[in-house]
C-alpha cells in the first residue's frame, strides 16, 4: 500500500506576503517561520525557525525590484538546502530580469539565463513561474520548470460577453501567441495586432493597429504593465478605430513611473492585473480602473498537485479544477 506523502513546508520571502497568506489559506498550511534580519551594512541574514531535514519545501518569492528580493530568494534556498531539505520547489510569481532573454546587440548580458543559473546553483530542485516574458526561458533551467499562465483566469472574466463581439488585441508582434491563447479560450472572438515603434527600451513612439475593432469590445492582453506607455497609445488608436469598449489584461502590474497617470488618461475602461506583484495600495486607490485577479488558487492548486504527484497539465487546461474555480477577484479572497 502506497504511503501518503509527508506534510509540505511552505516558506515565503517578503516580496509579496499578501499573496503568500492567500496561498497558505488555500493550502491549509501555515507559512513556516523564517527569521529575517540585516547586518548593519545591509546584508541579509535569515534562519528557518523549523527543522527542514528530509522535508519537501516550497518557497514563494517574486523577484521584482529591488534586487534584495532576488538575493533574499537565493539566500533562503541556500539556507534550507544546507539544512538538509530533501526537495526545494521555488515559486516565482514574477520572474525578474526576464526581458533580457537574448542578445540583440554586442556586449549585452543575457540576464534571464544568469538568474536561472543562480537559482539552480543555490540548490533549487524545481521552479514554477507565471507568464514568463519569453517562454524559452524555461529552457534555461536544467531542472524541471513549469510556466503557469493567467490567461485562463482572464478568459473567465469575459466568458459572459458574446464572443463574436470580442476582439483580442496583442500590443506587439511578440505577444501574438498570448493573444491567440486567450482567443482560443473565447471561441468566436477575433484577433488584432498592434505594430509599434520604440524610441528606447521603455518608451513607445507610435502604434498602428492591424485588424478590425469597429463596434467591437477590445481586450488588450500583455504580460507586464510597466510604464503603461504601450497601453495608453494602443487604447487611443483602438478607440479612434471605433471600438465601443476597451479592456486591458496583464499578469504582472509593475506600474512604474507615471503608469497610473497614463492608465487614468487612457481610453481603457478597466484594467485587470494579477497579484503576482504586490501593488502599492496608494496606486490602486489612485486608479479605480484597476481590478486585481488573484493567482493564489492557481499557485495553491499546482503546489497540491506536485506534492501529491498528480498532473499539473490539467491546471493549464481548465480554470475550474475538480469543481473549484481558480478565478477569484482579490477582494473576494478576503471575505
C-alpha positions, 0 to 999 in steps of 0.5 A: 500500500502506497504511503501518503506523502509527508506534510509540505513546508511552505516558506515565503520571502517578503516580496509579496506576503499578501499573496503568500497568506492567500496561498497558505489559506488555500493550502491549509498550511501555515507559512513556516517561520523564517527569521529575517534580519540585516547586518548593519551594512545591509546584508541579509541574514535569515534562519528557518525557525523549523527543522527542514531535514528530509522535508519537501519545501516550497518557497514563494518569492517574486523577484521584482525590484529591488534586487534584495528580493532576488538575493533574499530568494537565493539566500533562503534556498541556500539556507534550507538546502544546507539544512538538509531539505530533501526537495526545494520547489521555488515559486516565482510569481514574477520572474525578474530580469526576464526581458533580457532573454537574448542578445540583440546587440554586442556586449549585452548580458543575457540576464534571464539565463544568469538568474536561472543559473543562480537559482539552480546553483543555490540548490533549487530542485524545481521552479514554477513561474507565471507568464514568463516574458519569453517562454524559452526561458524555461529552457534555461533551467536544467531542472524541471520548470513549469510556466503557469499562465493567467490567461485562463483566469482572464478568459473567465472574466469575459466568458459572459460577453458574446464572443463574436463581439470580442476582439483580442488585441496583442500590443506587439508582434511578440505577444501574438501567441498570448493573444491567440491563447486567450482567443482560443479560450473565447471561441468566436472572438477575433484577433488584432495586432498592434505594430509599434515603434520604440524610441528606447527600451521603455518608451513607445513612439507610435502604434498602428493597429492591424485588424478590425475593432469597429463596434467591437469590445477590445481586450488588450492582453500583455504580460507586464504593465510597466510604464503603461506607455504601450497601453495608453497609445494602443487604447487611443488608436483602438478607440479612434478605430471605433471600438465601443469598449476597451479592456486591458489584461496583464499578469504582472502590474509593475506600474512604474513611473507615471503608469497610473497617470497614463492608465487614468488618461487612457481610453481603457475602461478597466484594467485587470492585473494579477497579484503576482506583484504586490501593488502599492495600495496608494496606486490602486486607490489612485486608479479605480480602473484597476481590478486585481485577479488573484493567482493564489488558487492557481499557485495553491492548486499546482503546489497540491498537485506536485506534492501529491504527484498528480498532473499539473497539465490539467491546471493549464487546461481548465480554470475550474479544477475538480469543481473549484474555480481558480478565478477569484477577484482579490477582494473576494479572497478576503471575505 
